[in-house]
Amino acid sequence: MIKHLLFLYEDEYLLIVSKPTEQNCAPSRDHKHKSLVEQVLSYFQQHSLELTPHIVTRLDRNTSGIVIIAKPRLYSSFNVANVYR
């Protein structure tokens, strides 16, 4: 069962969401569908955004928490420590 995606923050560069437990950030061999990336892609498509989500802070399947997703690829490799300064 796919859980509703909780958006915590969004701007032109970043999307920050709350990931529930039992959901992969990205599709895997054992869990090919219903990943966080697929939910975000669907959200982008619904809003006519031609973007590819790039996960900055990945969490394990059994871990809930905040995931930062970069909209432009350029921001996917930025130093996460800068967010906390």
Biopython code that builds the backbone (N, CA, C, O; Angstrom):
import numpy as np
from Bio.PDB.StructureBuilder import StructureBuilder

atoms = [
    (1, "MET", "N", (0.839, -1.183, 0.000)),
    (1, "MET", "CA", (0.000, 0.000, 0.000)),
    (1, "MET", "C", (0.883, 1.246, 0.000)),
    (1, "MET", "O", (1.819, 1.347, 0.793)),
    (2, "ILE", "N", (0.591, 2.175, -0.871)),
    (2, "ILE", "CA", (1.362, 3.411, -0.954)),
    (2, "ILE", "C", (0.753, 4.446, -0.005)),
    (2, "ILE", "O", (-0.462, 4.638, 0.038)),
    (3, "LYS", "N", (1.618, 5.095, 0.741)),
    (3, "LYS", "CA", (1.152, 6.104, 1.688)),
    (3, "LYS", "C", (1.191, 7.475, 1.037)),
    (3, "LYS", "O", (1.955, 7.715, 0.102)),
    (4, "HIS", "N", (0.363, 8.360, 1.539)),
    (4, "HIS", "CA", (0.303, 9.730, 1.036)),
    (4, "HIS", "C", (1.641, 10.422, 1.289)),
    (4, "HIS", "O", (2.221, 10.292, 2.367)),
    (5, "LEU", "N", (2.118, 11.145, 0.308)),
    (5, "LEU", "CA", (3.388, 11.854, 0.407)),
    (5, "LEU", "C", (3.184, 13.161, 1.165)),
    (5, "LEU", "O", (2.346, 13.979, 0.786)),
    (6, "LEU", "N", (3.950, 13.357, 2.234)),
    (6, "LEU", "CA", (3.848, 14.568, 3.044)),
    (6, "LEU", "C", (4.950, 15.538, 2.637)),
    (6, "LEU", "O", (6.133, 15.271, 2.848)),
    (7, "PHE", "N", (4.556, 16.662, 2.054)),
    (7, "PHE", "CA", (5.503, 17.688, 1.628)),
    (7, "PHE", "C", (5.791, 18.616, 2.801)),
    (7, "PHE", "O", (4.869, 19.135, 3.430)),
    (8, "LEU", "N", (7.071, 18.823, 3.093)),
    (8, "LEU", "CA", (7.457, 19.706, 4.185)),
    (8, "LEU", "C", (7.931, 21.061, 3.682)),
    (8, "LEU", "O", (7.773, 22.074, 4.363)),
    (9, "TYR", "N", (8.518, 21.074, 2.479)),
    (9, "TYR", "CA", (9.057, 22.313, 1.917)),
    (9, "TYR", "C", (9.248, 22.123, 0.419)),
    (9, "TYR", "O", (9.566, 21.027, -0.044)),
    (10, "GLU", "N", (9.052, 23.197, -0.327)),
    (10, "GLU", "CA", (9.328, 23.146, -1.763)),
    (10, "GLU", "C", (9.678, 24.542, -2.254)),
    (10, "GLU", "O", (9.035, 25.526, -1.890)),
    (11, "ASP", "N", (10.710, 24.605, -3.087)),
    (11, "ASP", "CA", (11.025, 25.829, -3.816)),
    (11, "ASP", "C", (11.472, 25.414, -5.212)),
    (11, "ASP", "O", (11.275, 24.265, -5.607)),
    (12, "GLU", "N", (12.066, 26.325, -5.956)),
    (12, "GLU", "CA", (12.434, 25.998, -7.335)),
    (12, "GLU", "C", (13.600, 25.015, -7.430)),
    (12, "GLU", "O", (13.838, 24.445, -8.495)),
    (13, "TYR", "N", (14.328, 24.809, -6.332)),
    (13, "TYR", "CA", (15.507, 23.947, -6.354)),
    (13, "TYR", "C", (15.332, 22.643, -5.581)),
    (13, "TYR", "O", (15.867, 21.607, -5.975)),
    (14, "LEU", "N", (14.582, 22.695, -4.479)),
    (14, "LEU", "CA", (14.486, 21.555, -3.571)),
    (14, "LEU", "C", (13.042, 21.186, -3.266)),
    (14, "LEU", "O", (12.126, 22.007, -3.315)),
    (15, "LEU", "N", (12.890, 19.911, -2.949)),
    (15, "LEU", "CA", (11.630, 19.388, -2.440)),
    (15, "LEU", "C", (12.011, 18.576, -1.209)),
    (15, "LEU", "O", (12.873, 17.701, -1.286)),
    (16, "ILE", "N", (11.386, 18.856, -0.088)),
    (16, "ILE", "CA", (11.673, 18.122, 1.139)),
    (16, "ILE", "C", (10.391, 17.422, 1.559)),
    (16, "ILE", "O", (9.341, 18.045, 1.716)),
    (17, "VAL", "N", (10.503, 16.109, 1.739)),
    (17, "VAL", "CA", (9.333, 15.294, 2.065)),
    (17, "VAL", "C", (9.620, 14.420, 3.277)),
    (17, "VAL", "O", (10.773, 14.198, 3.645)),
    (18, "SER", "N", (8.560, 13.936, 3.881)),
    (18, "SER", "CA", (8.668, 12.996, 4.985)),
    (18, "SER", "C", (8.420, 11.598, 4.430)),
    (18, "SER", "O", (7.339, 11.310, 3.916)),
    (19, "LYS", "N", (9.433, 10.724, 4.538)),
    (19, "LYS", "CA", (9.313, 9.355, 4.023)),
    (19, "LYS", "C", (8.838, 8.430, 5.141)),
    (19, "LYS", "O", (9.429, 8.402, 6.220)),
    (20, "PRO", "N", (7.780, 7.680, 4.885)),
    (20, "PRO", "CA", (7.321, 6.715, 5.887)),
    (20, "PRO", "C", (8.184, 5.446, 5.864)),
    (20, "PRO", "O", (8.941, 5.212, 4.922)),
    (21, "THR", "N", (8.055, 4.645, 6.907)),
    (21, "THR", "CA", (8.729, 3.349, 6.907)),
    (21, "THR", "C", (8.099, 2.462, 5.844)),
    (21, "THR", "O", (7.004, 2.737, 5.355)),
    (22, "GLU", "N", (8.803, 1.403, 5.496)),
    (22, "GLU", "CA", (8.337, 0.418, 4.510)),
    (22, "GLU", "C", (8.169, 0.996, 3.113)),
    (22, "GLU", "O", (7.348, 0.509, 2.336)),
    (23, "GLN", "N", (8.933, 2.024, 2.789)),
    (23, "GLN", "CA", (8.927, 2.572, 1.434)),
    (23, "GLN", "C", (10.371, 2.820, 1.014)),
    (23, "GLN", "O", (11.151, 3.424, 1.750)),
    (24, "ASN", "N", (10.710, 2.347, -0.171)),
    (24, "ASN", "CA", (12.042, 2.612, -0.718)),
    (24, "ASN", "C", (12.116, 4.037, -1.226)),
    (24, "ASN", "O", (11.117, 4.602, -1.670)),
    (25, "CYS", "N", (13.307, 4.613, -1.158)),
    (25, "CYS", "CA", (13.512, 5.922, -1.784)),
    (25, "CYS", "C", (13.514, 5.767, -3.300)),
    (25, "CYS", "O", (12.984, 6.614, -4.019)),
    (26, "ALA", "N", (14.109, 4.690, -3.776)),
    (26, "ALA", "CA", (14.191, 4.421, -5.217)),
    (26, "ALA", "C", (13.766, 2.977, -5.464)),
    (26, "ALA", "O", (13.838, 2.149, -4.556)),
    (27, "PRO", "N", (13.326, 2.667, -6.677)),
    (27, "PRO", "CA", (12.952, 1.285, -6.983)),
    (27, "PRO", "C", (14.131, 0.333, -6.760)),
    (27, "PRO", "O", (15.286, 0.693, -6.988)),
    (28, "SER", "N", (13.824, -0.866, -6.319)),
    (28, "SER", "CA", (14.857, -1.885, -6.125)),
    (28, "SER", "C", (14.410, -3.176, -6.794)),
    (28, "SER", "O", (13.292, -3.271, -7.301)),
    (29, "ARG", "N", (15.280, -4.153, -6.792)),
    (29, "ARG", "CA", (14.944, -5.442, -7.399)),
    (29, "ARG", "C", (13.744, -6.075, -6.694)),
    (29, "ARG", "O", (12.870, -6.646, -7.346)),
    (30, "ASP", "N", (13.704, -5.975, -5.365)),
    (30, "ASP", "CA", (12.616, -6.584, -4.596)),
    (30, "ASP", "C", (11.360, -5.715, -4.517)),
    (30, "ASP", "O", (10.260, -6.226, -4.306)),
    (31, "HIS", "N", (11.525, -4.415, -4.685)),
    (31, "HIS", "CA", (10.402, -3.469, -4.589)),
    (31, "HIS", "C", (10.492, -2.506, -5.763)),
    (31, "HIS", "O", (11.008, -1.396, -5.639)),
    (32, "LYS", "N", (9.984, -2.948, -6.895)),
    (32, "LYS", "CA", (10.156, -2.192, -8.145)),
    (32, "LYS", "C", (9.216, -1.000, -8.264)),
    (32, "LYS", "O", (9.475, -0.085, -9.046)),
    (33, "HIS", "N", (8.139, -0.999, -7.507)),
    (33, "HIS", "CA", (7.130, 0.046, -7.664)),
    (33, "HIS", "C", (6.812, 0.704, -6.327)),
    (33, "HIS", "O", (7.161, 0.189, -5.265)),
    (34, "LYS", "N", (6.149, 1.841, -6.399)),
    (34, "LYS", "CA", (5.678, 2.585, -5.229)),
    (34, "LYS", "C", (6.811, 3.216, -4.423)),
    (34, "LYS", "O", (6.673, 3.419, -3.217)),
    (35, "SER", "N", (7.917, 3.523, -5.072)),
    (35, "SER", "CA", (9.025, 4.170, -4.373)),
    (35, "SER", "C", (8.759, 5.663, -4.224)),
    (35, "SER", "O", (7.871, 6.222, -4.867)),
    (36, "LEU", "N", (9.537, 6.283, -3.374)),
    (36, "LEU", "CA", (9.430, 7.727, -3.177)),
    (36, "LEU", "C", (9.706, 8.476, -4.478)),
    (36, "LEU", "O", (9.012, 9.439, -4.804)),
    (37, "VAL", "N", (10.712, 8.034, -5.214)),
    (37, "VAL", "CA", (11.041, 8.671, -6.496)),
    (37, "VAL", "C", (9.849, 8.607, -7.446)),
    (37, "VAL", "O", (9.544, 9.588, -8.124)),
    (38, "GLU", "N", (9.180, 7.472, -7.500)),
    (38, "GLU", "CA", (8.014, 7.342, -8.381)),
    (38, "GLU", "C", (6.880, 8.275, -7.950)),
    (38, "GLU", "O", (6.191, 8.846, -8.795)),
    (39, "GLN", "N", (6.688, 8.427, -6.654)),
    (39, "GLN", "CA", (5.660, 9.351, -6.180)),
    (39, "GLN", "C", (6.002, 10.787, -6.560)),
    (39, "GLN", "O", (5.129, 11.547, -6.980)),
    (40, "VAL", "N", (7.268, 11.156, -6.412)),
    (40, "VAL", "CA", (7.689, 12.520, -6.750)),
    (40, "VAL", "C", (7.583, 12.743, -8.257)),
    (40, "VAL", "O", (7.153, 13.811, -8.693)),
    (41, "LEU", "N", (7.968, 11.751, -9.053)),
    (41, "LEU", "CA", (7.814, 11.870, -10.510)),
    (41, "LEU", "C", (6.353, 12.097, -10.886)),
    (41, "LEU", "O", (6.047, 12.926, -11.743)),
    (42, "SER", "N", (5.470, 11.368, -10.249)),
    (42, "SER", "CA", (4.040, 11.527, -10.506)),
    (42, "SER", "C", (3.583, 12.940, -10.135)),
    (42, "SER", "O", (2.807, 13.559, -10.863)),
    (43, "TYR", "N", (4.062, 13.437, -9.011)),
    (43, "TYR", "CA", (3.740, 14.805, -8.586)),
    (43, "TYR", "C", (4.227, 15.817, -9.624)),
    (43, "TYR", "O", (3.494, 16.736, -9.987)),
    (44, "PHE", "N", (5.467, 15.647, -10.101)),
    (44, "PHE", "CA", (6.009, 16.551, -11.121)),
    (44, "PHE", "C", (5.149, 16.511, -12.384)),
    (44, "PHE", "O", (4.844, 17.551, -12.967)),
    (45, "GLN", "N", (4.762, 15.311, -12.801)),
    (45, "GLN", "CA", (3.954, 15.168, -14.012)),
    (45, "GLN", "C", (2.580, 15.811, -13.844)),
    (45, "GLN", "O", (2.078, 16.453, -14.767)),
    (46, "GLN", "N", (1.975, 15.646, -12.683)),
    (46, "GLN", "CA", (0.658, 16.242, -12.422)),
    (46, "GLN", "C", (0.702, 17.766, -12.485)),
    (46, "GLN", "O", (-0.296, 18.413, -12.802)),
    (47, "HIS", "N", (1.868, 18.329, -12.179)),
    (47, "HIS", "CA", (2.033, 19.783, -12.189)),
    (47, "HIS", "C", (2.771, 20.264, -13.440)),
    (47, "HIS", "O", (3.272, 21.387, -13.484)),
    (48, "SER", "N", (2.829, 19.400, -14.451)),
    (48, "SER", "CA", (3.467, 19.722, -15.742)),
    (48, "SER", "C", (4.903, 20.213, -15.590)),
    (48, "SER", "O", (5.339, 21.124, -16.294)),
    (49, "LEU", "N", (5.627, 19.598, -14.664)),
    (49, "LEU", "CA", (7.037, 19.928, -14.453)),
    (49, "LEU", "C", (7.891, 18.861, -15.118)),
    (49, "LEU", "O", (7.778, 17.681, -14.785)),
    (50, "GLU", "N", (8.724, 19.251, -16.033)),
    (50, "GLU", "CA", (9.606, 18.304, -16.714)),
    (50, "GLU", "C", (10.922, 18.227, -15.950)),
    (50, "GLU", "O", (11.953, 18.728, -16.398)),
    (51, "LEU", "N", (10.861, 17.590, -14.787)),
    (51, "LEU", "CA", (12.017, 17.481, -13.902)),
    (51, "LEU", "C", (12.260, 16.022, -13.553)),
    (51, "LEU", "O", (11.349, 15.195, -13.601)),
    (52, "THR", "N", (13.490, 15.726, -13.205)),
    (52, "THR", "CA", (13.855, 14.407, -12.706)),
    (52, "THR", "C", (14.308, 14.574, -11.263)),
    (52, "THR", "O", (15.240, 15.335, -11.002)),
    (53, "PRO", "N", (13.673, 13.883, -10.316)),
    (53, "PRO", "CA", (14.083, 14.032, -8.922)),
    (53, "PRO", "C", (15.439, 13.377, -8.668)),
    (53, "PRO", "O", (15.719, 12.288, -9.170)),
    (54, "HIS", "N", (16.268, 14.050, -7.888)),
    (54, "HIS", "CA", (17.588, 13.539, -7.509)),
    (54, "HIS", "C", (17.654, 13.523, -5.984)),
    (54, "HIS", "O", (17.652, 14.574, -5.344)),
    (55, "ILE", "N", (17.711, 12.331, -5.411)),
    (55, "ILE", "CA", (17.711, 12.197, -3.958)),
    (55, "ILE", "C", (19.053, 12.646, -3.404)),
    (55, "ILE", "O", (20.104, 12.161, -3.822)),
    (56, "VAL", "N", (19.006, 13.581, -2.453)),
    (56, "VAL", "CA", (20.215, 14.086, -1.802)),
    (56, "VAL", "C", (20.460, 13.312, -0.513)),
    (56, "VAL", "O", (21.598, 12.949, -0.214)),
    (57, "THR", "N", (19.412, 13.061, 0.245)),
    (57, "THR", "CA", (19.526, 12.338, 1.519)),
    (57, "THR", "C", (18.640, 11.100, 1.462)),
    (57, "THR", "O", (17.432, 11.186, 1.682)),
    (58, "ARG", "N", (19.234, 9.962, 1.169)),
    (58, "ARG", "CA", (18.489, 8.708, 1.041)),
    (58, "ARG", "C", (18.342, 8.052, 2.409)),
    (58, "ARG", "O", (19.254, 8.090, 3.234)),
    (59, "LEU", "N", (17.185, 7.455, 2.630)),
    (59, "LEU", "CA", (16.945, 6.691, 3.849)),
    (59, "LEU", "C", (16.653, 5.245, 3.482)),
    (59, "LEU", "O", (16.108, 4.967, 2.414)),
    (60, "ASP", "N", (17.017, 4.326, 4.370)),
    (60, "ASP", "CA", (16.718, 2.915, 4.158)),
    (60, "ASP", "C", (15.212, 2.681, 4.184)),
    (60, "ASP", "O", (14.449, 3.493, 4.707)),
    (61, "ARG", "N", (14.807, 1.566, 3.614)),
    (61, "ARG", "CA", (13.383, 1.213, 3.514)),
    (61, "ARG", "C", (12.684, 1.234, 4.873)),
    (61, "ARG", "O", (11.562, 1.729, 4.980)),
    (62, "ASN", "N", (13.326, 0.708, 5.900)),
    (62, "ASN", "CA", (12.694, 0.593, 7.214)),
    (62, "ASN", "C", (12.859, 1.835, 8.082)),
    (62, "ASN", "O", (12.520, 1.815, 9.265)),
    (63, "THR", "N", (13.374, 2.908, 7.507)),
    (63, "THR", "CA", (13.610, 4.145, 8.247)),
    (63, "THR", "C", (12.670, 5.237, 7.760)),
    (63, "THR", "O", (12.541, 5.466, 6.557)),
    (64, "SER", "N", (12.023, 5.901, 8.690)),
    (64, "SER", "CA", (11.203, 7.057, 8.330)),
    (64, "SER", "C", (12.012, 8.317, 8.604)),
    (64, "SER", "O", (12.935, 8.310, 9.418)),
    (65, "GLY", "N", (11.657, 9.393, 7.919)),
    (65, "GLY", "CA", (12.358, 10.643, 8.166)),
    (65, "GLY", "C", (12.303, 11.574, 6.978)),
    (65, "GLY", "O", (11.560, 11.356, 6.021)),
    (66, "ILE", "N", (13.106, 12.613, 7.065)),
    (66, "ILE", "CA", (13.113, 13.663, 6.052)),
    (66, "ILE", "C", (14.056, 13.303, 4.910)),
    (66, "ILE", "O", (15.197, 12.898, 5.132)),
    (67, "VAL", "N", (13.561, 13.458, 3.690)),
    (67, "VAL", "CA", (14.363, 13.223, 2.487)),
    (67, "VAL", "C", (14.393, 14.522, 1.687)),
    (67, "VAL", "O", (13.357, 15.127, 1.412)),
    (68, "ILE", "N", (15.604, 14.932, 1.323)),
    (68, "ILE", "CA", (15.782, 16.119, 0.490)),
    (68, "ILE", "C", (15.944, 15.658, -0.947)),
    (68, "ILE", "O", (16.753, 14.779, -1.241)),
    (69, "ILE", "N", (15.175, 16.255, -1.830)),
    (69, "ILE", "CA", (15.215, 15.916, -3.252)),
    (69, "ILE", "C", (15.552, 17.177, -4.025)),
    (69, "ILE", "O", (14.873, 18.197, -3.907)),
    (70, "ALA", "N", (16.618, 17.091, -4.822)),
    (70, "ALA", "CA", (17.005, 18.220, -5.667)),
    (70, "ALA", "C", (16.219, 18.146, -6.963)),
    (70, "ALA", "O", (16.053, 17.071, -7.539)),
    (71, "LYS", "N", (15.742, 19.281, -7.413)),
    (71, "LYS", "CA", (15.033, 19.329, -8.690)),
    (71, "LYS", "C", (16.031, 19.388, -9.842)),
    (71, "LYS", "O", (16.035, 18.483, -10.676)),
    (72, "PRO", "N", (16.876, 20.414, -9.924)),
    (72, "PRO", "CA", (17.918, 20.383, -10.966)),
    (72, "PRO", "C", (19.057, 19.465, -10.511)),
    (72, "PRO", "O", (19.425, 19.470, -9.336)),
    (73, "ARG", "N", (19.606, 18.693, -11.421)),
    (73, "ARG", "CA", (20.677, 17.756, -11.083)),
    (73, "ARG", "C", (21.864, 18.454, -10.428)),
    (73, "ARG", "O", (22.531, 17.869, -9.574)),
    (74, "LEU", "N", (22.129, 19.681, -10.816)),
    (74, "LEU", "CA", (23.255, 20.431, -10.270)),
    (74, "LEU", "C", (23.238, 20.446, -8.745)),
    (74, "LEU", "O", (24.294, 20.400, -8.115)),
    (75, "TYR", "N", (22.063, 20.509, -8.152)),
    (75, "TYR", "CA", (21.958, 20.615, -6.701)),
    (75, "TYR", "C", (21.989, 19.269, -5.993)),
    (75, "TYR", "O", (22.021, 19.235, -4.763)),
    (76, "SER", "N", (21.981, 18.177, -6.714)),
    (76, "SER", "CA", (21.951, 16.864, -6.076)),
    (76, "SER", "C", (23.266, 16.512, -5.409)),
    (76, "SER", "O", (23.297, 15.626, -4.554)),
    (77, "SER", "N", (24.347, 17.175, -5.769)),
    (77, "SER", "CA", (25.646, 16.836, -5.188)),
    (77, "SER", "C", (26.147, 17.892, -4.210)),
    (77, "SER", "O", (27.304, 17.841, -3.792)),
    (78, "PHE", "N", (25.292, 18.852, -3.837)),
    (78, "PHE", "CA", (25.764, 19.882, -2.919)),
    (78, "PHE", "C", (25.975, 19.297, -1.534)),
    (78, "PHE", "O", (25.410, 18.258, -1.193)),
    (79, "ASN", "N", (26.787, 19.968, -0.745)),
    (79, "ASN", "CA", (27.133, 19.490, 0.585)),
    (79, "ASN", "C", (25.947, 19.702, 1.522)),
    (79, "ASN", "O", (25.550, 20.839, 1.780)),
    (80, "VAL", "N", (25.390, 18.618, 2.023)),
    (80, "VAL", "CA", (24.217, 18.695, 2.885)),
    (80, "VAL", "C", (24.531, 19.475, 4.155)),
    (80, "VAL", "O", (23.628, 20.074, 4.739)),
    (81, "ALA", "N", (25.777, 19.485, 4.595)),
    (81, "ALA", "CA", (26.151, 20.236, 5.795)),
    (81, "ALA", "C", (25.830, 21.716, 5.645)),
    (81, "ALA", "O", (25.584, 22.395, 6.642)),
    (82, "ASN", "N", (25.828, 22.223, 4.431)),
    (82, "ASN", "CA", (25.514, 23.635, 4.214)),
    (82, "ASN", "C", (24.083, 23.970, 4.616)),
    (82, "ASN", "O", (23.787, 25.122, 4.933)),
    (83, "VAL", "N", (23.210, 23.000, 4.609)),
    (83, "VAL", "CA", (21.813, 23.226, 4.975)),
    (83, "VAL", "C", (21.706, 23.591, 6.450)),
    (83, "VAL", "O", (20.815, 24.347, 6.838)),
    (84, "TYR", "N", (22.594, 23.068, 7.265)),
    (84, "TYR", "CA", (22.503, 23.239, 8.708)),
    (84, "TYR", "C", (23.276, 24.438, 9.234)),
    (84, "TYR", "O", (23.285, 24.676, 10.442)),
    (85, "ARG", "N", (23.915, 25.188, 8.374)),
    (85, "ARG", "CA", (24.701, 26.347, 8.831)),
    (85, "ARG", "C", (23.842, 27.543, 9.045)),
    (85, "ARG", "O", (24.342, 28.601, 9.428)),
]
sb = StructureBuilder()
sb.init_structure("model")
sb.init_model(0)
sb.init_chain("A")
sb.init_seg("    ")
for serial, (resi, resn, name, xyz) in enumerate(atoms, 1):
    if name == "N":
        sb.init_residue(resn, " ", resi, " ")
    sb.init_atom(name, np.array(xyz, "f"), 0.0, 1.0, " ", f" {name:<3s}", serial, name[0])
structure = sb.get_structure()
